[in-house]
């Protein structure tokens, strides 16, 4: 038997679902500092110490993605000897 408070009709749009139903779901968050396009030959030739230039400038905001979709942007900072992202913009 389903409690009326937790029952969800088939017509309920996903945006209308109570967030408490999904608050416990974990998602992978990626922080993208930049991207580069290289050939397979260049990729195969990489060795320790090589540099791979990316498409972003120093100081430019990093992208924060969930499921490949940009959800925010931010700047790289240091917190307790670890990297962190300070959110500067919410949304894609």
C-alpha positions as a Markdown table, in Angstrom:
| # | Residue | x | y | z |
|---|---|---|---|---|
| 1 | Unk | 0.0 | 0.0 | 0.0 |
| 2 | Unk | 1.3 | 3.5 | -0.9 |
| 3 | Unk | 0.9 | 6.4 | 1.4 |
| 4 | Unk | -1.0 | 9.4 | -0.2 |
| 5 | Unk | 1.9 | 11.7 | 0.8 |
| 6 | Unk | 4.5 | 9.6 | -1.2 |
| 7 | Unk | 2.3 | 8.6 | -4.1 |
| 8 | Unk | 3.2 | 10.2 | -7.4 |
| 9 | Unk | 0.8 | 10.2 | -10.3 |
| 10 | Unk | 1.9 | 9.4 | -13.8 |
| 11 | Unk | 0.9 | 13.0 | -14.9 |
| 12 | Unk | 3.3 | 14.7 | -12.4 |
| 13 | Unk | 6.0 | 16.5 | -14.3 |
| 14 | Unk | 9.6 | 15.8 | -13.1 |
| 15 | Unk | 10.0 | 19.5 | -12.2 |
| 16 | Unk | 7.0 | 19.2 | -9.8 |
| 17 | Unk | 8.4 | 16.1 | -8.0 |
| 18 | Unk | 9.2 | 16.9 | -4.3 |
| 19 | Unk | 13.0 | 17.3 | -4.0 |
| 20 | Unk | 13.0 | 15.1 | -0.9 |
| 21 | Unk | 12.5 | 12.1 | -3.2 |
| 22 | Unk | 15.8 | 12.7 | -4.9 |
| 23 | Unk | 17.9 | 14.6 | -2.3 |
| 24 | Unk | 19.8 | 11.5 | -1.3 |
| 25 | Unk | 20.8 | 10.7 | -4.9 |
| 26 | Unk | 24.5 | 11.3 | -5.5 |
| 27 | Unk | 25.9 | 12.6 | -8.9 |
| 28 | Unk | 29.4 | 12.9 | -10.3 |
| 29 | Unk | 30.5 | 16.5 | -10.6 |
| 30 | Unk | 33.3 | 17.3 | -13.0 |
| 31 | Unk | 35.4 | 20.4 | -13.0 |
| 32 | Unk | 36.8 | 21.2 | -16.4 |
| 33 | Unk | 39.8 | 23.4 | -16.5 |
| 34 | Unk | 40.0 | 23.3 | -20.3 |
| 35 | Unk | 39.9 | 21.0 | -23.3 |
| 36 | Unk | 42.4 | 20.1 | -26.0 |
| 37 | Unk | 42.1 | 18.2 | -29.3 |
| 38 | Unk | 45.1 | 16.0 | -30.1 |
| 39 | Unk | 45.8 | 13.3 | -32.6 |
| 40 | Unk | 46.2 | 9.7 | -31.6 |
| 41 | Unk | 49.8 | 10.0 | -32.5 |
| 42 | Unk | 50.3 | 13.0 | -30.2 |
| 43 | Unk | 48.4 | 11.2 | -27.4 |
| 44 | Unk | 50.6 | 8.1 | -27.8 |
| 45 | Unk | 53.7 | 10.1 | -27.7 |
| 46 | Unk | 52.9 | 11.8 | -24.4 |
| 47 | Unk | 55.3 | 11.1 | -21.5 |
| 48 | Unk | 55.8 | 12.3 | -18.0 |
| 49 | Unk | 56.6 | 16.0 | -17.9 |
| 50 | Unk | 54.9 | 16.9 | -21.2 |
| 51 | Unk | 52.5 | 19.8 | -21.3 |
| 52 | Unk | 49.1 | 19.7 | -23.0 |
| 53 | Unk | 47.8 | 23.2 | -23.7 |
| 54 | Unk | 44.1 | 23.7 | -23.3 |
| 55 | Unk | 41.6 | 26.1 | -24.7 |
| 56 | Unk | 41.3 | 28.4 | -21.6 |
| 57 | Unk | 43.4 | 31.3 | -20.4 |
| 58 | Unk | 44.9 | 31.5 | -17.0 |
| 59 | Unk | 42.3 | 33.0 | -14.6 |
| 60 | Unk | 39.4 | 32.1 | -16.9 |
| 61 | Unk | 36.5 | 30.4 | -15.1 |
| 62 | Unk | 36.5 | 26.6 | -14.9 |
| 63 | Unk | 33.3 | 24.8 | -15.9 |
| 64 | Unk | 31.4 | 22.6 | -13.4 |
| 65 | Unk | 29.5 | 19.9 | -15.1 |
| 66 | Unk | 27.0 | 17.2 | -14.1 |
| 67 | Unk | 26.2 | 14.5 | -16.7 |
| 68 | Unk | 28.2 | 16.5 | -19.2 |
| 69 | Unk | 26.0 | 19.6 | -18.8 |
| 70 | Unk | 27.5 | 22.9 | -17.5 |
| 71 | Unk | 25.7 | 23.8 | -14.3 |
| 72 | Unk | 28.0 | 26.5 | -13.0 |
| 73 | Unk | 31.4 | 28.2 | -13.4 |
| 74 | Unk | 34.0 | 29.1 | -10.8 |
| 75 | Unk | 37.6 | 29.9 | -10.0 |
| 76 | Unk | 40.2 | 27.5 | -8.7 |
| 77 | Unk | 41.2 | 28.1 | -5.1 |
| 78 | Unk | 43.1 | 26.3 | -2.4 |
| 79 | Unk | 41.4 | 25.1 | 0.8 |
| 80 | Unk | 43.4 | 23.1 | 3.4 |
| 81 | Unk | 46.1 | 22.1 | 0.8 |
| 82 | Unk | 43.4 | 20.9 | -1.7 |
| 83 | Unk | 41.9 | 22.4 | -4.8 |
| 84 | Unk | 38.4 | 23.7 | -4.6 |
| 85 | Unk | 36.1 | 25.7 | -6.8 |
| 86 | Unk | 34.6 | 29.0 | -5.7 |
| 87 | Unk | 31.3 | 29.4 | -7.6 |
| 88 | Unk | 31.2 | 32.6 | -9.6 |
| 89 | Unk | 28.2 | 31.8 | -11.8 |
| 90 | Unk | 25.2 | 29.4 | -11.6 |
| 91 | Unk | 23.7 | 28.1 | -14.7 |
| 92 | Unk | 24.9 | 27.1 | -18.2 |
